[in-house]
């Protein structure tokens, strides 16, 4: 089996494997084979609230049909997957997969709402923003976690699939898209201009507070090179004799699980980072690598835009008492997904487990509760701009600095 690391949508990483060994040929037989491969992936891997008790009957139903085209086979797979009632278990064709990989690498054209930063609202079935990536058109326009995208260019989103929504958000650089957004009962239009985006996943700053040097590190997304950049950033700040670290995970949509584990290993020895609960409740434990760089005090900023792999990092540092968390409860995107490649190079992205913090707390739907809860009123959030970050107007930052300075002074 061909295996490679892959970024999963709502939460994280997993192994990407070929589901079938059959060569793709344009025939009814091969189209039916693709449908069967998709069924096999769910049968072998899927973990969800809707256990597939009638899945054998589903196979009989869909494989008894003739498929004269790839589109017909894909339509059948979409219909089959809808039975799971899990919007994030879905089929991606080659073109959609390429866009997904580009977004995972932090280089794409769009507005800053990438695949795993948008989810389907459970009640309304409309797309809901998990977070808008920093320094992108969506973030600059003030889009916030939990905003509902009611329409795109006037087209209601309630009847669209996740992939259809993402196709409408993507496009050529320089083109305009208008989002109709609903926030706490109020509806308004947000015009955005698509642009070529290259995410800067790690940003650092040397701060001086109360005669102490603070190494500030903001992580905006977990791309494949984030852990390497993070390790280099910590080394550079240590060379400047910082007394402690302030890690900012606010509005970080996450990424690959191995990146989260690598970053945790900068601050931990071989402690447990996260556990994955898979089929039949089986637990897989993932530990830090034992390559810790520092034992200096750490405070982590989180909010409801802190999602998936960034929640794993926050929970690992909190549960191992290696860092203090400040902010608001995180997103609760605690599911693991695997990308399973079919023989025509399309892919099934399938939910394969849920995530637990080192002390056994579920992340999915619950999120991580910070040690110091600092709520920001909605009226303040609506008027907030990127220029307010790390200023007196940033009340979460102010609390984090207070806690960090106290922890630095408490060291004997």
C-alpha positions as CSV (number, residue, x, y, z in Angstrom):
1,X,0.0,0.0,0.0
2,X,1.1,3.5,-0.9
3,X,1.0,5.6,2.3
4,X,1.8,9.2,2.9
5,X,1.1,11.8,5.6
6,X,-2.0,13.9,4.9
7,X,-3.9,16.8,6.3
8,X,-7.4,15.9,7.4
9,X,-10.3,18.2,7.4
10,X,-11.7,18.8,10.8
11,X,-9.1,17.6,12.9
12,X,-6.0,16.5,11.9
13,X,-3.8,14.0,10.3
14,X,-3.8,10.5,9.3
15,X,-2.5,8.0,6.9
16,X,-3.5,8.2,3.3
17,X,-3.7,4.8,1.7
18,X,-4.9,3.3,-1.5
19,X,-8.2,1.6,-1.0
20,X,-8.1,-0.7,-4.0
21,X,-5.4,-2.1,-6.3
22,X,-7.6,-2.0,-9.5
23,X,-6.4,0.1,-12.4
24,X,-9.0,2.7,-13.5
25,X,-10.6,2.1,-16.9
26,X,-13.5,3.9,-18.5
27,X,-16.1,1.1,-18.2
28,X,-19.2,0.1,-16.2
29,X,-17.2,-2.5,-14.3
30,X,-14.5,0.0,-13.2
31,X,-17.1,2.6,-12.3
32,X,-18.9,0.0,-10.1
33,X,-15.5,-0.9,-8.6
34,X,-15.0,2.7,-7.5
35,X,-18.4,2.6,-5.7
36,X,-17.4,-0.7,-4.0
37,X,-14.0,0.8,-2.9
38,X,-15.8,3.7,-1.3
39,X,-18.2,1.3,0.5
40,X,-15.2,-0.8,1.7
41,X,-13.5,2.3,3.2
42,X,-16.6,3.1,5.3
43,X,-17.0,-0.5,6.2
44,X,-13.5,-0.9,7.5
45,X,-12.7,2.6,8.8
46,X,-15.7,4.8,9.7
47,X,-16.3,5.8,13.3
48,X,-19.4,7.9,14.0
49,X,-22.6,8.3,15.9
50,X,-24.5,6.6,13.1
51,X,-23.1,3.1,13.1
52,X,-23.7,1.5,9.7
53,X,-26.0,-1.3,10.8
54,X,-27.6,-1.5,7.4
55,X,-24.3,-1.0,5.5
56,X,-24.4,-4.5,3.9
57,X,-27.8,-3.7,2.5
58,X,-26.4,-0.4,1.2
59,X,-23.7,-2.3,-0.7
60,X,-26.3,-4.5,-2.3
61,X,-28.4,-1.5,-3.2
62,X,-25.7,0.5,-4.9
63,X,-23.7,-2.3,-6.5
64,X,-26.8,-3.7,-8.2
65,X,-26.9,-0.7,-10.4
66,X,-25.1,0.0,-13.7
67,X,-22.8,3.1,-13.9
68,X,-22.2,4.4,-17.4
69,X,-19.9,7.2,-16.3
70,X,-17.6,8.4,-13.6
71,X,-20.1,11.1,-12.7
72,X,-22.8,8.5,-12.2
73,X,-20.5,6.5,-9.8
74,X,-19.6,9.7,-7.9
75,X,-23.2,10.7,-7.6
76,X,-23.9,7.2,-6.1
77,X,-21.0,7.6,-3.7
78,X,-22.3,11.0,-2.5
79,X,-25.7,9.4,-2.0
80,X,-24.3,6.5,-0.1
81,X,-22.2,8.7,2.2
82,X,-25.2,10.9,3.0
83,X,-26.6,7.9,4.9
84,X,-23.9,8.3,7.5
85,X,-25.1,11.8,8.4
86,X,-21.5,12.9,8.8
87,X,-20.8,15.9,6.4
88,X,-17.0,15.6,6.9
89,X,-16.9,12.0,5.6
90,X,-17.0,12.7,1.9
91,X,-15.7,12.1,-1.6
92,X,-13.1,14.5,-3.2
93,X,-12.3,14.3,-6.8
94,X,-8.8,14.9,-8.1
95,X,-9.3,18.7,-8.6
96,X,-10.9,19.1,-5.1
97,X,-8.1,17.0,-3.6
98,X,-5.4,19.3,-5.2
99,X,-7.1,22.4,-3.7
100,X,-7.3,20.7,-0.3
101,X,-3.6,19.8,-0.3
102,X,-2.7,23.4,-1.3
103,X,-4.7,24.8,1.6
104,X,-3.0,22.4,3.9
105,X,0.3,23.6,2.7
106,X,-0.7,27.2,3.4
107,X,-0.5,28.3,-0.3
108,X,-3.7,28.8,-2.1
109,X,-6.0,31.3,-3.9
110,X,-9.1,32.3,-1.9
111,X,-10.5,34.5,0.9
112,X,-8.9,32.8,3.9
113,X,-11.7,30.3,4.6
114,X,-10.0,27.0,3.9
115,X,-11.6,23.5,3.8
116,X,-11.0,22.6,7.5
117,X,-11.9,26.1,8.7
118,X,-15.5,25.7,7.6
119,X,-17.9,23.1,8.9
120,X,-21.6,22.3,8.5
121,X,-23.9,23.7,11.2
122,X,-25.7,20.7,12.8
123,X,-29.0,22.5,13.1
124,X,-29.3,24.7,10.0
125,X,-27.1,22.6,7.7
126,X,-25.5,25.8,6.5
127,X,-21.7,26.3,6.5
128,X,-20.3,27.7,9.7
129,X,-17.0,29.4,10.0
130,X,-14.5,27.7,12.4
131,X,-12.0,30.5,11.9
132,X,-10.7,32.9,9.3
133,X,-6.9,32.6,8.9
134,X,-5.0,35.7,10.1
135,X,-4.0,38.3,7.5
136,X,-6.4,37.1,4.8
137,X,-9.3,38.9,3.3
138,X,-11.8,37.0,5.5
139,X,-10.0,37.9,8.7
140,X,-9.4,41.6,7.6
141,X,-13.2,41.8,6.9
142,X,-13.9,40.8,10.5
143,X,-15.4,37.4,9.9
144,X,-15.6,35.5,13.2
145,X,-15.8,31.9,14.5
146,X,-19.4,30.6,14.5
147,X,-20.5,33.1,11.8
148,X,-23.1,31.4,9.5
149,X,-22.6,31.8,5.7
150,X,-26.2,32.1,4.7
151,X,-25.5,32.7,1.0
152,X,-22.6,33.1,-1.5
153,X,-23.2,35.5,-4.3
154,X,-26.9,35.4,-3.6
155,X,-27.1,31.6,-3.7
156,X,-28.5,30.1,-0.5
157,X,-26.1,27.6,1.1
158,X,-28.6,25.4,2.9
159,X,-28.9,23.0,0.0
160,X,-25.1,22.9,-0.8
161,X,-22.7,20.2,0.2
162,X,-19.4,21.2,1.9
163,X,-17.5,20.7,-1.3
164,X,-19.9,22.9,-3.3
165,X,-19.5,25.6,-0.7
166,X,-15.7,25.4,-1.0
167,X,-15.8,25.6,-4.8
168,X,-17.8,28.8,-4.6
169,X,-15.3,30.3,-2.0
170,X,-12.3,29.5,-4.2
171,X,-11.6,31.1,-7.5
172,X,-9.2,33.2,-9.5
173,X,-7.1,35.9,-7.7
174,X,-8.7,39.4,-8.2
175,X,-12.3,38.1,-8.5
176,X,-15.0,39.2,-6.0
177,X,-17.3,37.1,-3.9
178,X,-20.1,38.4,-1.6
179,X,-20.9,36.4,1.5
180,X,-24.2,36.9,3.2
181,X,-23.4,36.3,6.9
182,X,-25.7,35.7,9.9
183,X,-24.3,36.5,13.3
184,X,-26.4,36.3,16.4
185,X,-29.6,36.9,14.5
186,X,-28.3,39.8,12.4
187,X,-27.7,39.3,8.6
188,X,-25.2,41.4,6.5
189,X,-23.2,41.2,3.3
190,X,-19.4,40.9,3.3
191,X,-17.7,41.6,-0.1
192,X,-14.4,39.9,-0.4
193,X,-11.7,39.9,-3.0
194,X,-10.0,36.6,-3.7
195,X,-6.2,36.7,-3.6
196,X,-3.1,34.5,-3.7
197,X,-2.4,33.6,-0.1
198,X,0.8,32.3,1.4
199,X,0.3,31.7,5.1
200,X,3.0,32.7,7.5
201,X,2.5,29.9,10.0
202,X,4.9,31.2,12.7
203,X,5.4,34.8,13.7
204,X,7.6,35.9,16.6
205,X,8.2,39.0,18.6
206,X,10.4,39.8,21.6
207,X,8.4,41.6,24.2
208,X,9.5,43.4,27.4
209,X,7.1,43.4,30.3
210,X,7.9,44.2,33.9
211,X,11.6,44.0,33.2
212,X,11.3,40.5,31.8
213,X,11.9,39.3,28.2
214,X,8.9,37.5,26.8
215,X,9.1,35.3,23.6
216,X,5.8,35.8,21.8
217,X,5.0,33.2,19.1
218,X,1.8,33.2,17.1
219,X,0.9,30.1,15.2
220,X,-1.7,30.7,12.5
221,X,-1.9,27.2,10.9
222,X,-0.2,23.8,11.2
223,X,1.4,23.4,7.8
224,X,4.0,20.7,7.1
225,X,6.9,23.0,7.9
226,X,5.3,24.6,11.0
227,X,7.1,22.4,13.5
228,X,10.5,23.1,12.0
229,X,9.8,26.8,11.9
230,X,8.5,26.7,15.5
231,X,11.6,24.9,16.8
232,X,13.9,27.4,15.1
233,X,11.8,30.3,16.5
234,X,12.1,28.9,20.1
235,X,15.9,28.5,19.6
236,X,16.3,32.1,18.4
237,X,14.3,33.5,21.3
238,X,16.2,31.4,23.8
239,X,19.4,32.8,22.4
240,X,18.0,36.3,23.3
241,X,17.6,35.1,26.9
242,X,13.8,35.2,27.2
243,X,12.3,34.5,30.6
244,X,9.2,32.8,29.3
245,X,7.0,32.1,26.3
246,X,3.6,33.4,25.2
247,X,2.1,31.1,22.5
248,X,-0.8,32.5,20.6
249,X,-3.1,29.8,19.1
250,X,-6.2,32.1,18.7
251,X,-8.0,31.5,15.4
252,X,-5.6,28.6,14.4
253,X,-7.7,26.1,12.5
254,X,-5.2,23.3,13.1
255,X,-3.8,20.9,10.5
256,X,-1.8,17.6,10.8
257,X,-1.6,15.7,14.0
258,X,2.1,14.9,13.7
259,X,2.8,18.7,13.5
260,X,0.9,19.2,16.8
261,X,2.9,16.4,18.4
262,X,6.2,17.8,17.1
263,X,5.5,21.2,18.6
264,X,4.4,19.7,21.9
265,X,7.7,17.9,22.0
266,X,9.5,21.3,22.1
267,X,8.1,21.7,25.6
268,X,7.5,18.2,26.9
269,X,9.8,15.1,27.3
270,X,8.0,11.9,26.6
271,X,4.6,12.7,28.2
272,X,1.3,11.7,26.5
273,X,0.2,14.3,24.0
274,X,-3.1,12.9,22.8
275,X,-5.1,9.6,22.6
276,X,-7.2,8.6,19.7
277,X,-10.4,6.5,20.3
278,X,-11.1,4.4,17.3
279,X,-13.4,1.6,16.4
280,X,-14.8,-0.5,19.3
281,X,-13.3,2.1,21.7
282,X,-9.7,1.1,21.0
283,X,-7.2,3.7,22.2
284,X,-4.0,4.7,20.5
285,X,-1.7,6.9,22.5
286,X,0.7,9.4,21.0
287,X,3.6,10.7,23.1
288,X,6.1,13.5,22.8
289,X,9.4,12.6,21.2
290,X,11.7,13.5,24.1
291,X,13.3,16.4,22.3
292,X,12.4,19.2,24.7
293,X,14.2,22.5,24.2
294,X,13.1,24.5,27.2
295,X,11.5,24.3,30.6
296,X,10.8,28.0,30.9
297,X,7.2,29.1,31.8
298,X,4.6,29.0,29.0
299,X,1.2,30.7,28.7
300,X,-1.0,29.8,25.7
301,X,-3.7,32.1,24.3
302,X,-6.8,30.3,23.0
303,X,-10.3,31.2,21.8
304,X,-13.3,29.6,20.0
305,X,-11.3,29.8,16.8
306,X,-8.6,27.5,18.2
307,X,-9.5,24.2,16.5
308,X,-8.5,20.7,15.8
309,X,-4.7,20.1,16.0
310,X,-4.2,23.4,17.8
311,X,-6.7,22.2,20.5
312,X,-4.6,19.0,20.8
313,X,-1.5,21.1,21.5
314,X,-3.3,23.3,24.0
315,X,-4.8,20.3,25.8
316,X,-1.4,18.5,26.0
317,X,0.4,21.4,27.5
318,X,-2.4,22.1,30.0
319,X,-3.0,18.5,31.1
320,X,0.7,17.9,31.6
321,X,0.9,21.2,33.6
322,X,3.4,22.5,31.2
323,X,1.5,25.7,30.3
324,X,-1.4,27.8,31.6
325,X,-4.2,28.6,29.1
326,X,-5.9,32.0,28.9
327,X,-8.9,33.0,26.7
328,X,-12.1,31.3,25.9
329,X,-13.2,27.7,25.4
330,X,-11.8,26.3,22.1
331,X,-13.8,25.1,19.1
332,X,-14.3,21.4,20.0
333,X,-13.2,20.0,16.6
334,X,-11.9,16.8,18.1
335,X,-12.3,14.2,15.4
336,X,-9.6,12.4,13.4
337,X,-9.9,11.9,9.6
338,X,-8.1,9.6,7.2
339,X,-7.7,10.2,3.6
340,X,-8.3,7.0,1.7
341,X,-7.3,7.1,-2.0
342,X,-9.4,5.2,-4.5
343,X,-8.1,3.5,-7.6
344,X,-9.0,6.5,-9.8
345,X,-7.0,8.8,-7.5
346,X,-10.1,10.4,-6.0
347,X,-10.3,10.2,-2.2
348,X,-12.7,9.4,0.6
349,X,-12.1,11.6,3.6
350,X,-13.5,9.5,6.5
351,X,-13.9,10.0,10.2
352,X,-11.9,7.4,11.9
353,X,-11.8,8.4,15.6
354,X,-12.2,11.0,18.3
355,X,-9.5,12.8,20.3
356,X,-8.8,12.7,24.1
357,X,-6.5,15.0,26.1
358,X,-3.8,13.3,28.2
359,X,-6.2,13.2,31.2
360,X,-8.9,11.6,29.1
361,X,-11.2,14.6,28.3
362,X,-13.1,14.5,25.0
363,X,-12.3,17.4,22.7
364,X,-15.2,16.9,20.3
365,X,-18.0,19.4,20.9
366,X,-16.6,20.2,24.3
367,X,-13.3,22.0,23.5
368,X,-10.6,22.9,25.9
369,X,-11.5,25.2,28.8
370,X,-8.7,27.6,29.7
371,X,-7.4,28.0,33.2
372,X,-8.2,31.7,33.0
373,X,-11.4,32.5,31.1
374,X,-11.4,35.9,29.6
375,X,-14.5,36.6,27.5
376,X,-14.5,39.5,25.0
377,X,-18.0,41.1,24.6
378,X,-19.5,40.8,21.1
379,X,-19.6,44.6,20.7
380,X,-15.9,44.7,21.3
381,X,-15.2,41.8,18.9
382,X,-17.3,43.5,16.2
383,X,-15.0,46.6,16.4
384,X,-11.8,44.7,16.9
385,X,-9.0,45.1,14.3
386,X,-5.7,43.3,13.9
387,X,-4.0,46.4,15.2
388,X,-5.6,45.8,18.6
389,X,-3.6,42.5,19.1
390,X,-1.0,42.7,21.8
391,X,-2.2,46.1,23.0
392,X,-4.2,47.3,26.1
393,X,-7.3,46.7,24.0
394,X,-6.4,43.0,23.9
395,X,-7.7,41.9,27.3
396,X,-6.8,38.2,26.8
397,X,-3.2,39.2,26.1
398,X,-3.1,41.5,29.2
399,X,-4.3,38.6,31.4
400,X,-1.8,36.2,29.8
401,X,1.1,38.6,30.4
402,X,0.0,39.0,34.0
403,X,-0.1,35.2,34.6
404,X,3.2,34.7,32.8
405,X,5.1,37.3,34.7
406,X,3.7,35.8,38.0
407,X,5.0,32.4,36.9
408,X,8.4,33.7,36.0
409,X,8.8,35.4,39.4
410,X,7.6,32.3,41.2
411,X,10.6,30.3,39.9
412,X,13.2,29.9,42.6
